[in-house]
Amino acid sequence: MISVDLARRLAHEAGVLWTPAAGDRFVIDAELLTGDVFWVSDLTIEPQHFADQTVLGFNGTTEWALDSVGLDQALWLPREDQLRELLGDRLESVHREPGGWTVRYAGSDGTRHTVTDGDLENAYARALISLTG
C-alpha cells in the first residue's frame, strides 16, 4: 500500500486531485488517525455533496463516533490501478527485481526515467511526483 508520506506528496507536490468513489482507500490526515485506513463504500462510507462541499459520511459505523469528515481532512491512498492510470501513456514498463519494483516512464521532454521501490504503489507514486518536480 502507498505510504501516507507519498500520498501527501502526490496531493500537495504533484497536485493529484481525488474524486471519491466506492473502493477508494483513505486515511484521516490527523496525527493520531493516519494509521487507520478507511474504504469508501456505498454501505458504510460514502461521498455526500452539500452545496459546494464534499464530505465523507460514516453511515452505521459503531466503532467511530464520526458522522462525516471533510474531504480536505481525508488523504487518498490511491491503488496500483489508479496510480497506473494517472501515469497514463508515460508508463513504459514495470519489472520485478531483487531490490523491488522498477518503473520505467517517459518524462515530459521525452527522456526515459526509472524509479525502484519495494512497493509497486510507492514506485508509481514516486514516478508521478518526479514528473511534477
N, CA, C and O atoms as CSV, one atom per row, in Angstrom:
chain,resi,resn,atom,element,x,y,z
A,1,MET,N,N,0.842,-1.176,0.000
A,1,MET,CA,C,0.000,0.000,0.000
A,1,MET,C,C,0.884,1.235,0.000
A,1,MET,O,O,1.935,1.257,0.640
A,2,ILE,N,N,0.454,2.259,-0.719
A,2,ILE,CA,C,1.193,3.517,-0.789
A,2,ILE,C,C,1.348,4.098,0.616
A,2,ILE,O,O,0.441,3.997,1.442
A,3,SER,N,N,2.491,4.700,0.875
A,3,SER,CA,C,2.729,5.282,2.192
A,3,SER,C,C,1.969,6.603,2.328
A,3,SER,O,O,1.674,7.270,1.336
A,4,VAL,N,N,1.664,6.962,3.561
A,4,VAL,CA,C,0.972,8.222,3.838
A,4,VAL,C,C,1.822,9.396,3.359
A,4,VAL,O,O,1.291,10.364,2.814
A,5,ASP,N,N,3.134,9.319,3.559
A,5,ASP,CA,C,4.024,10.400,3.130
A,5,ASP,C,C,3.938,10.609,1.619
A,5,ASP,O,O,3.815,11.744,1.157
A,6,LEU,N,N,4.002,9.523,0.847
A,6,LEU,CA,C,3.923,9.663,-0.605
A,6,LEU,C,C,2.533,10.123,-1.045
A,6,LEU,O,O,2.410,10.879,-2.009
A,7,ALA,N,N,1.500,9.682,-0.358
A,7,ALA,CA,C,0.145,10.142,-0.670
A,7,ALA,C,C,0.041,11.654,-0.456
A,7,ALA,O,O,-0.571,12.355,-1.262
A,8,ARG,N,N,0.633,12.154,0.624
A,8,ARG,CA,C,0.641,13.604,0.878
A,8,ARG,C,C,1.381,14.339,-0.233
A,8,ARG,O,O,0.926,15.373,-0.722
A,9,ARG,N,N,2.532,13.786,-0.624
A,9,ARG,CA,C,3.324,14.423,-1.682
A,9,ARG,C,C,2.567,14.426,-3.010
A,9,ARG,O,O,2.651,15.391,-3.770
A,10,LEU,N,N,1.833,13.357,-3.290
A,10,LEU,CA,C,1.019,13.324,-4.513
A,10,LEU,C,C,-0.010,14.448,-4.494
A,10,LEU,O,O,-0.217,15.131,-5.497
A,11,ALA,N,N,-0.645,14.631,-3.354
A,11,ALA,CA,C,-1.678,15.665,-3.238
A,11,ALA,C,C,-1.085,17.066,-3.266
A,11,ALA,O,O,-1.598,17.937,-3.967
A,12,HIS,N,N,-0.017,17.295,-2.519
A,12,HIS,CA,C,0.500,18.651,-2.340
A,12,HIS,C,C,1.538,19.051,-3.382
A,12,HIS,O,O,1.506,20.177,-3.879
A,13,GLU,N,N,2.458,18.147,-3.720
A,13,GLU,CA,C,3.510,18.489,-4.678
A,13,GLU,C,C,3.085,18.231,-6.118
A,13,GLU,O,O,3.350,19.040,-7.007
A,14,ALA,N,N,2.422,17.095,-6.342
A,14,ALA,CA,C,2.038,16.739,-7.709
A,14,ALA,C,C,0.647,17.249,-8.065
A,14,ALA,O,O,0.257,17.213,-9.232
A,15,GLY,N,N,-0.107,17.723,-7.074
A,15,GLY,CA,C,-1.423,18.290,-7.343
A,15,GLY,C,C,-2.465,17.277,-7.789
A,15,GLY,O,O,-3.416,17.627,-8.490
A,16,VAL,N,N,-2.291,16.021,-7.386
A,16,VAL,CA,C,-3.248,14.985,-7.758
A,16,VAL,C,C,-4.546,15.207,-6.977
A,16,VAL,O,O,-4.541,15.275,-5.748
A,17,LEU,N,N,-5.645,15.317,-7.704
A,17,LEU,CA,C,-6.955,15.554,-7.097
A,17,LEU,C,C,-7.703,14.239,-6.947
A,17,LEU,O,O,-7.467,13.292,-7.697
A,18,TRP,N,N,-8.601,14.184,-5.980
A,18,TRP,CA,C,-9.356,12.976,-5.686
A,18,TRP,C,C,-10.843,13.247,-5.764
A,18,TRP,O,O,-11.353,14.179,-5.142
A,19,THR,N,N,-11.529,12.429,-6.530
A,19,THR,CA,C,-12.980,12.393,-6.535
A,19,THR,C,C,-13.364,11.053,-5.938
A,19,THR,O,O,-13.253,10.033,-6.618
A,20,PRO,N,N,-13.812,11.019,-4.689
A,20,PRO,CA,C,-14.065,9.749,-4.003
A,20,PRO,C,C,-15.056,8.860,-4.756
A,20,PRO,O,O,-16.066,9.322,-5.287
A,21,ALA,N,N,-14.729,7.573,-4.779
A,21,ALA,CA,C,-15.592,6.566,-5.402
A,21,ALA,C,C,-15.494,5.284,-4.589
A,21,ALA,O,O,-14.518,5.062,-3.873
A,22,ALA,N,N,-16.512,4.449,-4.708
A,22,ALA,CA,C,-16.517,3.177,-3.980
A,22,ALA,C,C,-15.238,2.404,-4.274
A,22,ALA,O,O,-14.812,2.296,-5.424
A,23,GLY,N,N,-14.635,1.870,-3.223
A,23,GLY,CA,C,-13.400,1.105,-3.344
A,23,GLY,C,C,-12.143,1.903,-3.054
A,23,GLY,O,O,-11.068,1.325,-2.896
A,24,ASP,N,N,-12.261,3.232,-2.980
A,24,ASP,CA,C,-11.093,4.062,-2.689
A,24,ASP,C,C,-10.692,3.934,-1.226
A,24,ASP,O,O,-11.538,3.791,-0.343
A,25,ARG,N,N,-9.386,3.989,-0.990
A,25,ARG,CA,C,-8.842,3.956,0.370
A,25,ARG,C,C,-8.430,5.364,0.767
A,25,ARG,O,O,-8.028,6.169,-0.073
A,26,PHE,N,N,-8.537,5.650,2.073
A,26,PHE,CA,C,-8.076,6.939,2.572
A,26,PHE,C,C,-7.779,6.831,4.059
A,26,PHE,O,O,-8.210,5.894,4.731
A,27,VAL,N,N,-7.033,7.812,4.556
A,27,VAL,CA,C,-6.829,7.988,5.991
A,27,VAL,C,C,-7.329,9.372,6.341
A,27,VAL,O,O,-7.424,10.246,5.479
A,28,ILE,N,N,-7.644,9.567,7.597
A,28,ILE,CA,C,-7.954,10.908,8.085
A,28,ILE,C,C,-6.617,11.519,8.450
A,28,ILE,O,O,-5.904,11.006,9.312
A,29,ASP,N,N,-6.279,12.613,7.791
A,29,ASP,CA,C,-4.939,13.177,7.899
A,29,ASP,C,C,-4.773,14.002,9.167
A,29,ASP,O,O,-4.632,15.225,9.132
A,30,ALA,N,N,-4.794,13.294,10.277
A,30,ALA,CA,C,-4.554,13.872,11.598
A,30,ALA,C,C,-3.572,12.941,12.303
A,30,ALA,O,O,-3.612,11.726,12.107
A,31,GLU,N,N,-2.717,13.495,13.098
A,31,GLU,CA,C,-1.605,12.748,13.692
A,31,GLU,C,C,-2.002,11.398,14.279
A,31,GLU,O,O,-1.307,10.409,14.048
A,32,LEU,N,N,-3.066,11.331,15.010
A,32,LEU,CA,C,-3.434,10.087,15.681
A,32,LEU,C,C,-4.287,9.147,14.821
A,32,LEU,O,O,-4.605,8.039,15.253
A,33,LEU,N,N,-4.662,9.578,13.610
A,33,LEU,CA,C,-5.580,8.775,12.817
A,33,LEU,C,C,-5.002,8.228,11.516
A,33,LEU,O,O,-5.673,7.456,10.832
A,34,THR,N,N,-3.779,8.605,11.156
A,34,THR,CA,C,-3.243,8.167,9.868
A,34,THR,C,C,-2.933,6.675,9.826
A,34,THR,O,O,-2.674,6.137,8.750
A,35,GLY,N,N,-2.954,6.008,10.945
A,35,GLY,CA,C,-2.708,4.564,10.959
A,35,GLY,C,C,-3.948,3.740,10.654
A,35,GLY,O,O,-3.857,2.527,10.460
A,36,ASP,N,N,-5.103,4.387,10.611
A,36,ASP,CA,C,-6.361,3.685,10.333
A,36,ASP,C,C,-6.789,3.964,8.903
A,36,ASP,O,O,-7.064,5.105,8.533
A,37,VAL,N,N,-6.841,2.907,8.107
A,37,VAL,CA,C,-7.224,3.045,6.699
A,37,VAL,C,C,-8.716,2.767,6.564
A,37,VAL,O,O,-9.236,1.791,7.105
A,38,PHE,N,N,-9.390,3.646,5.832
A,38,PHE,CA,C,-10.822,3.502,5.572
A,38,PHE,C,C,-11.030,3.251,4.088
A,38,PHE,O,O,-10.186,3.606,3.265
A,39,TRP,N,N,-12.152,2.639,3.753
A,39,TRP,CA,C,-12.523,2.404,2.363
A,39,TRP,C,C,-13.870,3.069,2.113
A,39,TRP,O,O,-14.793,2.957,2.921
A,40,VAL,N,N,-13.968,3.760,0.986
A,40,VAL,CA,C,-15.243,4.338,0.589
A,40,VAL,C,C,-16.119,3.195,0.090
A,40,VAL,O,O,-15.701,2.386,-0.739
A,41,SER,N,N,-17.323,3.147,0.606
A,41,SER,CA,C,-18.270,2.099,0.245
A,41,SER,C,C,-19.668,2.684,0.240
A,41,SER,O,O,-19.986,3.578,1.025
A,42,ASP,N,N,-20.489,2.176,-0.643
A,42,ASP,CA,C,-21.871,2.628,-0.663
A,42,ASP,C,C,-22.618,2.171,0.586
A,42,ASP,O,O,-23.713,2.658,0.867
A,43,LEU,N,N,-22.034,1.240,1.334
A,43,LEU,CA,C,-22.714,0.705,2.510
A,43,LEU,C,C,-22.333,1.412,3.808
A,43,LEU,O,O,-23.194,1.607,4.666
A,44,THR,N,N,-21.068,1.801,3.977
A,44,THR,CA,C,-20.668,2.391,5.253
A,44,THR,C,C,-20.096,3.801,5.137
A,44,THR,O,O,-20.444,4.671,5.935
A,45,ILE,N,N,-19.232,4.039,4.166
A,45,ILE,CA,C,-18.648,5.367,3.990
A,45,ILE,C,C,-18.903,5.788,2.551
A,45,ILE,O,O,-18.473,5.121,1.610
A,46,GLU,N,N,-19.601,6.892,2.396
A,46,GLU,CA,C,-19.911,7.324,1.040
A,46,GLU,C,C,-19.728,8.828,0.909
A,46,GLU,O,O,-19.946,9.568,1.869
A,47,PRO,N,N,-19.324,9.286,-0.283
A,47,PRO,CA,C,-19.229,10.725,-0.514
A,47,PRO,C,C,-20.634,11.338,-0.511
A,47,PRO,O,O,-21.561,10.806,-1.122
A,48,GLN,N,N,-20.766,12.445,0.179
A,48,GLN,CA,C,-22.028,13.170,0.215
A,48,GLN,C,C,-21.740,14.604,-0.191
A,48,GLN,O,O,-20.738,15.182,0.228
A,49,HIS,N,N,-22.612,15.176,-1.002
A,49,HIS,CA,C,-22.372,16.508,-1.549
A,49,HIS,C,C,-23.392,17.489,-0.968
A,49,HIS,O,O,-24.602,17.307,-1.105
A,50,PHE,N,N,-22.878,18.526,-0.321
A,50,PHE,CA,C,-23.695,19.577,0.257
A,50,PHE,C,C,-23.204,20.905,-0.284
A,50,PHE,O,O,-22.061,21.294,-0.048
A,51,ALA,N,N,-24.061,21.597,-1.006
A,51,ALA,CA,C,-23.710,22.877,-1.624
A,51,ALA,C,C,-22.426,22.709,-2.427
A,51,ALA,O,O,-22.416,21.968,-3.410
A,52,ASP,N,N,-21.348,23.375,-2.035
A,52,ASP,CA,C,-20.095,23.282,-2.782
A,52,ASP,C,C,-19.049,22.448,-2.058
A,52,ASP,O,O,-17.862,22.551,-2.367
A,53,GLN,N,N,-19.461,21.632,-1.108
A,53,GLN,CA,C,-18.518,20.839,-0.316
A,53,GLN,C,C,-18.866,19.355,-0.401
A,53,GLN,O,O,-20.034,18.967,-0.394
A,54,THR,N,N,-17.817,18.541,-0.480
A,54,THR,CA,C,-17.976,17.092,-0.407
A,54,THR,C,C,-17.470,16.633,0.945
A,54,THR,O,O,-16.372,17.000,1.363
A,55,VAL,N,N,-18.273,15.829,1.628
A,55,VAL,CA,C,-17.851,15.224,2.890
A,55,VAL,C,C,-17.957,13.721,2.742
A,55,VAL,O,O,-18.684,13.226,1.881
A,56,LEU,N,N,-17.235,12.996,3.579
A,56,LEU,CA,C,-17.304,11.549,3.599
A,56,LEU,C,C,-18.183,11.151,4.774
A,56,LEU,O,O,-17.789,11.321,5.928
A,57,GLY,N,N,-19.363,10.627,4.495
A,57,GLY,CA,C,-20.329,10.269,5.526
A,57,GLY,C,C,-20.088,8.870,6.054
A,57,GLY,O,O,-19.961,7.923,5.278
A,58,PHE,N,N,-20.023,8.735,7.369
A,58,PHE,CA,C,-19.847,7.445,8.026
A,58,PHE,C,C,-21.240,6.953,8.416
A,58,PHE,O,O,-21.826,7.439,9.384
A,59,ASN,N,N,-21.755,6.008,7.677
A,59,ASN,CA,C,-23.114,5.523,7.871
A,59,ASN,C,C,-23.101,4.202,8.629
A,59,ASN,O,O,-22.563,3.209,8.140
A,60,GLY,N,N,-23.681,4.189,9.799
A,60,GLY,CA,C,-23.827,2.950,10.547
A,60,GLY,C,C,-22.558,2.397,11.149
A,60,GLY,O,O,-22.498,1.207,11.455
A,61,THR,N,N,-21.537,3.221,11.330
A,61,THR,CA,C,-20.314,2.712,11.947
A,61,THR,C,C,-20.451,2.809,13.459
A,61,THR,O,O,-20.783,3.865,13.998
A,62,THR,N,N,-20.194,1.711,14.125
A,62,THR,CA,C,-20.316,1.705,15.579
A,62,THR,C,C,-18.982,1.940,16.267
A,62,THR,O,O,-18.943,2.357,17.425
A,63,GLU,N,N,-17.871,1.672,15.550
A,63,GLU,CA,C,-16.568,1.809,16.194
A,63,GLU,C,C,-16.032,3.240,16.186
A,63,GLU,O,O,-15.029,3.523,16.841
A,64,TRP,N,N,-16.675,4.130,15.466
A,64,TRP,CA,C,-16.202,5.505,15.406
A,64,TRP,C,C,-17.350,6.455,15.710
A,64,TRP,O,O,-18.480,6.244,15.270
A,65,ALA,N,N,-17.054,7.476,16.448
A,65,ALA,CA,C,-18.066,8.489,16.734
A,65,ALA,C,C,-17.945,9.595,15.688
A,65,ALA,O,O,-17.782,10.769,16.022
A,66,LEU,N,N,-18.027,9.201,14.419
A,66,LEU,CA,C,-17.910,10.149,13.319
A,66,LEU,C,C,-19.191,10.129,12.507
A,66,LEU,O,O,-19.733,9.066,12.205
A,67,ASP,N,N,-19.660,11.291,12.164
A,67,ASP,CA,C,-20.770,11.386,11.230
A,67,ASP,C,C,-20.235,11.622,9.826
A,67,ASP,O,O,-20.708,11.025,8.858
A,68,SER,N,N,-19.250,12.496,9.729
A,68,SER,CA,C,-18.634,12.782,8.436
A,68,SER,C,C,-17.294,13.466,8.668
A,68,SER,O,O,-17.009,13.960,9.760
A,69,VAL,N,N,-16.493,13.485,7.637
A,69,VAL,CA,C,-15.208,14.180,7.672
A,69,VAL,C,C,-15.061,14.899,6.332
A,69,VAL,O,O,-15.367,14.344,5.278
A,70,GLY,N,N,-14.589,16.136,6.392
A,70,GLY,CA,C,-14.409,16.917,5.173
A,70,GLY,C,C,-13.356,16.303,4.275
A,70,GLY,O,O,-12.385,15.714,4.749
A,71,LEU,N,N,-13.553,16.444,2.983
A,71,LEU,CA,C,-12.603,15.893,2.026
A,71,LEU,C,C,-11.210,16.475,2.231
A,71,LEU,O,O,-10.211,15.817,1.940
A,72,ASP,N,N,-11.141,17.717,2.735
A,72,ASP,CA,C,-9.842,18.339,2.992
A,72,ASP,C,C,-9.110,17.699,4.171
A,72,ASP,O,O,-7.917,17.938,4.354
A,73,GLN,N,N,-9.807,16.888,4.975
A,73,GLN,CA,C,-9.179,16.181,6.094
A,73,GLN,C,C,-8.837,14.732,5.741
A,73,GLN,O,O,-8.177,14.031,6.508
A,74,ALA,N,N,-9.293,14.305,4.583
A,74,ALA,CA,C,-9.047,12.928,4.149
A,74,ALA,C,C,-7.885,12.902,3.171
A,74,ALA,O,O,-7.757,13.785,2.323
A,75,LEU,N,N,-7.048,11.898,3.290
A,75,LEU,CA,C,-5.898,11.745,2.406
A,75,LEU,C,C,-6.081,10.460,1.611
A,75,LEU,O,O,-6.089,9.365,2.171
A,76,TRP,N,N,-6.227,10.609,0.300
A,76,TRP,CA,C,-6.446,9.495,-0.603
A,76,TRP,C,C,-5.202,8.623,-0.683
A,76,TRP,O,O,-4.089,9.131,-0.822
A,77,LEU,N,N,-5.386,7.330,-0.597
A,77,LEU,CA,C,-4.321,6.351,-0.773
A,77,LEU,C,C,-4.620,5.589,-2.072
A,77,LEU,O,O,-5.218,4.514,-2.034
A,78,PRO,N,N,-4.208,6.140,-3.211
A,78,PRO,CA,C,-4.572,5.505,-4.477
A,78,PRO,C,C,-4.014,4.089,-4.606
A,78,PRO,O,O,-2.916,3.779,-4.142
A,79,ARG,N,N,-4.819,3.238,-5.259
A,79,ARG,CA,C,-4.424,1.854,-5.520
A,79,ARG,C,C,-3.492,1.804,-6.727
A,79,ARG,O,O,-3.319,2.787,-7.447
A,80,GLU,N,N,-2.898,0.629,-6.924
A,80,GLU,CA,C,-1.985,0.420,-8.055
A,80,GLU,C,C,-2.644,0.790,-9.383
A,80,GLU,O,O,-2.041,1.497,-10.191
A,81,ASP,N,N,-3.860,0.328,-9.618
A,81,ASP,CA,C,-4.517,0.607,-10.894
A,81,ASP,C,C,-4.786,2.099,-11.074
A,81,ASP,O,O,-4.714,2.608,-12.193
A,82,GLN,N,N,-5.091,2.795,-9.997
A,82,GLN,CA,C,-5.350,4.235,-10.080
A,82,GLN,C,C,-4.065,5.009,-10.370
A,82,GLN,O,O,-4.069,5.963,-11.148
A,83,LEU,N,N,-2.967,4.593,-9.740
A,83,LEU,CA,C,-1.681,5.247,-9.987
A,83,LEU,C,C,-1.217,4.992,-11.417
A,83,LEU,O,O,-0.695,5.890,-12.077
A,84,ARG,N,N,-1.410,3.762,-11.889
A,84,ARG,CA,C,-1.041,3.413,-13.267
A,84,ARG,C,C,-1.844,4.270,-14.253
A,84,ARG,O,O,-1.309,4.734,-15.260
A,85,GLU,N,N,-3.114,4.474,-13.957
A,85,GLU,CA,C,-3.949,5.315,-14.814
A,85,GLU,C,C,-3.467,6.759,-14.809
A,85,GLU,O,O,-3.472,7.415,-15.851
A,86,LEU,N,N,-3.050,7.262,-13.651
A,86,LEU,CA,C,-2.528,8.630,-13.573
A,86,LEU,C,C,-1.240,8.786,-14.386
A,86,LEU,O,O,-1.006,9.842,-14.973
A,87,LEU,N,N,-0.412,7.752,-14.424
A,87,LEU,CA,C,0.809,7.802,-15.238
A,87,LEU,C,C,0.471,7.776,-16.728
A,87,LEU,O,O,1.187,8.352,-17.548
A,88,GLY,N,N,-0.617,7.106,-17.064
A,88,GLY,CA,C,-1.088,7.086,-18.450
A,88,GLY,C,C,-0.063,6.531,-19.421
A,88,GLY,O,O,0.625,5.552,-19.132
A,89,ASP,N,N,0.028,7.179,-20.587
A,89,ASP,CA,C,0.918,6.672,-21.632
A,89,ASP,C,C,2.391,6.974,-21.375
A,89,ASP,O,O,3.248,6.599,-22.176
A,90,ARG,N,N,2.688,7.639,-20.281
A,90,ARG,CA,C,4.099,7.850,-19.915
A,90,ARG,C,C,4.736,6.567,-19.361
A,90,ARG,O,O,5.955,6.399,-19.404
A,91,LEU,N,N,3.895,5.669,-18.845
A,91,LEU,CA,C,4.379,4.400,-18.305
A,91,LEU,C,C,4.872,3.528,-19.447
A,91,LEU,O,O,4.139,3.259,-20.399
A,92,GLU,N,N,6.121,3.090,-19.344
A,92,GLU,CA,C,6.698,2.251,-20.387
A,92,GLU,C,C,6.815,0.793,-19.970
A,92,GLU,O,O,6.513,-0.105,-20.757
A,93,SER,N,N,7.251,0.550,-18.735
A,93,SER,CA,C,7.374,-0.835,-18.297
A,93,SER,C,C,7.473,-0.917,-16.781
A,93,SER,O,O,7.807,0.054,-16.103
A,94,VAL,N,N,7.172,-2.113,-16.270
A,94,VAL,CA,C,7.279,-2.411,-14.842
A,94,VAL,C,C,7.967,-3.762,-14.732
A,94,VAL,O,O,7.574,-4.723,-15.394
A,95,HIS,N,N,8.991,-3.831,-13.899
A,95,HIS,CA,C,9.725,-5.079,-13.723
A,95,HIS,C,C,9.965,-5.347,-12.248
A,95,HIS,O,O,10.243,-4.427,-11.480
A,96,ARG,N,N,9.858,-6.607,-11.856
A,96,ARG,CA,C,10.205,-7.033,-10.501
A,96,ARG,C,C,11.678,-7.378,-10.497
A,96,ARG,O,O,12.134,-8.181,-11.312
A,97,GLU,N,N,12.424,-6.779,-9.586
A,97,GLU,CA,C,13.856,-7.004,-9.484
A,97,GLU,C,C,14.193,-7.311,-8.029
A,97,GLU,O,O,13.344,-7.140,-7.154
A,98,PRO,N,N,15.412,-7.760,-7.754
A,98,PRO,CA,C,15.767,-8.078,-6.362
A,98,PRO,C,C,15.559,-6.911,-5.395
A,98,PRO,O,O,15.244,-7.145,-4.228
A,99,GLY,N,N,15.722,-5.668,-5.839
A,99,GLY,CA,C,15.559,-4.509,-4.976
A,99,GLY,C,C,14.134,-4.000,-4.886
A,99,GLY,O,O,13.872,-3.022,-4.186
A,100,GLY,N,N,13.210,-4.644,-5.580
A,100,GLY,CA,C,11.822,-4.208,-5.565
A,100,GLY,C,C,11.279,-4.075,-6.972
A,100,GLY,O,O,11.681,-4.801,-7.881
A,101,TRP,N,N,10.368,-3.146,-7.137
A,101,TRP,CA,C,9.716,-2.905,-8.421
A,101,TRP,C,C,10.373,-1.726,-9.109
A,101,TRP,O,O,10.554,-0.669,-8.504
A,102,THR,N,N,10.733,-1.902,-10.384
A,102,THR,CA,C,11.302,-0.818,-11.178
A,102,THR,C,C,10.275,-0.369,-12.205
A,102,THR,O,O,9.780,-1.165,-13.003
A,103,VAL,N,N,9.965,0.916,-12.169
A,103,VAL,CA,C,9.018,1.527,-13.103
A,103,VAL,C,C,9.821,2.397,-14.058
A,103,VAL,O,O,10.588,3.265,-13.640
A,104,ARG,N,N,9.631,2.148,-15.341
A,104,ARG,CA,C,10.281,2.958,-16.381
A,104,ARG,C,C,9.193,3.823,-17.017
A,104,ARG,O,O,8.125,3.334,-17.385
A,105,TYR,N,N,9.492,5.130,-17.138
A,105,TYR,CA,C,8.488,6.058,-17.651
A,105,TYR,C,C,9.161,7.183,-18.420
A,105,TYR,O,O,10.362,7.418,-18.284
A,106,ALA,N,N,8.372,7.869,-19.225
A,106,ALA,CA,C,8.871,8.970,-20.037
A,106,ALA,C,C,8.625,10.293,-19.333
A,106,ALA,O,O,7.543,10.533,-18.798
A,107,GLY,N,N,9.630,11.138,-19.340
A,107,GLY,CA,C,9.482,12.487,-18.808
A,107,GLY,C,C,8.752,13.366,-19.810
A,107,GLY,O,O,8.507,12.949,-20.942
A,108,SER,N,N,8.408,14.567,-19.404
A,108,SER,CA,C,7.662,15.478,-20.284
A,108,SER,C,C,8.479,15.871,-21.514
A,108,SER,O,O,7.914,16.236,-22.545
A,109,ASP,N,N,9.801,15.798,-21.406
A,109,ASP,CA,C,10.665,16.137,-22.542
A,109,ASP,C,C,11.039,14.912,-23.368
A,109,ASP,O,O,11.873,15.004,-24.268
A,110,GLY,N,N,10.428,13.765,-23.069
A,110,GLY,CA,C,10.697,12.545,-23.822
A,110,GLY,C,C,11.836,11.701,-23.281
A,110,GLY,O,O,12.069,10.593,-23.765
A,111,THR,N,N,12.558,12.215,-22.269
A,111,THR,CA,C,13.645,11.424,-21.689
A,111,THR,C,C,13.076,10.234,-20.920
A,111,THR,O,O,11.929,10.266,-20.476
A,112,ARG,N,N,13.875,9.197,-20.769
A,112,ARG,CA,C,13.454,7.989,-20.073
A,112,ARG,C,C,13.974,8.025,-18.640
A,112,ARG,O,O,15.115,8.414,-18.392
A,113,HIS,N,N,13.122,7.614,-17.700
A,113,HIS,CA,C,13.480,7.610,-16.290
A,113,HIS,C,C,13.067,6.282,-15.671
A,113,HIS,O,O,12.180,5.596,-16.178
A,114,THR,N,N,13.719,5.930,-14.573
A,114,THR,CA,C,13.320,4.746,-13.807
A,114,THR,C,C,13.309,5.097,-12.331
A,114,THR,O,O,14.043,5.973,-11.874
A,115,VAL,N,N,12.469,4.401,-11.605
A,115,VAL,CA,C,12.415,4.524,-10.154
A,115,VAL,C,C,12.175,3.122,-9.614
A,115,VAL,O,O,11.431,2.340,-10.206
A,116,THR,N,N,12.804,2.808,-8.492
A,116,THR,CA,C,12.653,1.487,-7.876
A,116,THR,C,C,12.225,1.654,-6.430
A,116,THR,O,O,12.728,2.521,-5.716
A,117,ASP,N,N,11.294,0.815,-6.008
A,117,ASP,CA,C,10.815,0.815,-4.625
A,117,ASP,C,C,10.371,-0.599,-4.288
A,117,ASP,O,O,9.978,-1.359,-5.173
A,118,GLY,N,N,10.433,-0.947,-3.027
A,118,GLY,CA,C,9.997,-2.262,-2.578
A,118,GLY,C,C,8.505,-2.486,-2.742
A,118,GLY,O,O,8.053,-3.631,-2.771
A,119,ASP,N,N,7.727,-1.405,-2.850
A,119,ASP,CA,C,6.280,-1.480,-3.009
A,119,ASP,C,C,5.920,-0.873,-4.368
A,119,ASP,O,O,6.344,0.240,-4.680
A,120,LEU,N,N,5.152,-1.588,-5.166
A,120,LEU,CA,C,4.823,-1.107,-6.510
A,120,LEU,C,C,4.032,0.195,-6.476
A,120,LEU,O,O,4.278,1.081,-7.294
A,121,GLU,N,N,3.093,0.328,-5.554
A,121,GLU,CA,C,2.330,1.570,-5.470
A,121,GLU,C,C,3.234,2.751,-5.144
A,121,GLU,O,O,3.058,3.836,-5.697
A,122,ASN,N,N,4.195,2.553,-4.256
A,122,ASN,CA,C,5.148,3.618,-3.940
A,122,ASN,C,C,5.997,3.967,-5.158
A,122,ASN,O,O,6.293,5.139,-5.388
A,123,ALA,N,N,6.392,2.965,-5.938
A,123,ALA,CA,C,7.190,3.221,-7.146
A,123,ALA,C,C,6.400,4.067,-8.143
A,123,ALA,O,O,6.932,5.023,-8.708
A,124,TYR,N,N,5.135,3.716,-8.359
A,124,TYR,CA,C,4.303,4.535,-9.249
A,124,TYR,C,C,4.179,5.956,-8.714
A,124,TYR,O,O,4.288,6.916,-9.476
A,125,ALA,N,N,3.951,6.099,-7.408
A,125,ALA,CA,C,3.800,7.426,-6.809
A,125,ALA,C,C,5.080,8.242,-6.987
A,125,ALA,O,O,5.011,9.428,-7.311
A,126,ARG,N,N,6.230,7.635,-6.782
A,126,ARG,CA,C,7.498,8.347,-6.950
A,126,ARG,C,C,7.665,8.820,-8.399
A,126,ARG,O,O,8.165,9.917,-8.649
A,127,ALA,N,N,7.246,7.988,-9.336
A,127,ALA,CA,C,7.324,8.387,-10.753
A,127,ALA,C,C,6.418,9.595,-11.004
A,127,ALA,O,O,6.830,10.547,-11.666
A,128,LEU,N,N,5.208,9.564,-10.491
A,128,LEU,CA,C,4.281,10.693,-10.667
A,128,LEU,C,C,4.831,11.979,-10.053
A,128,LEU,O,O,4.756,13.047,-10.660
A,129,ILE,N,N,5.378,11.868,-8.861
A,129,ILE,CA,C,5.928,13.038,-8.184
A,129,ILE,C,C,7.098,13.620,-8.975
A,129,ILE,O,O,7.236,14.838,-9.089
A,130,SER,N,N,7.933,12.745,-9.517
A,130,SER,CA,C,9.105,13.234,-10.270
A,130,SER,C,C,8.697,13.971,-11.546
A,130,SER,O,O,9.426,14.841,-12.022
A,131,LEU,N,N,7.540,13.626,-12.095
A,131,LEU,CA,C,7.070,14.301,-13.304
A,131,LEU,C,C,6.689,15.754,-13.049
A,131,LEU,O,O,6.697,16.562,-13.978
A,132,THR,N,N,6.356,16.100,-11.813
A,132,THR,CA,C,5.953,17.462,-11.491
A,132,THR,C,C,7.087,18.269,-10.879
A,132,THR,O,O,6.962,19.482,-10.709
A,133,GLY,N,N,8.201,17.604,-10.543
A,133,GLY,CA,C,9.307,18.272,-9.859
A,133,GLY,C,C,10.235,19.020,-10.746
A,133,GLY,O,O,11.199,19.617,-10.268
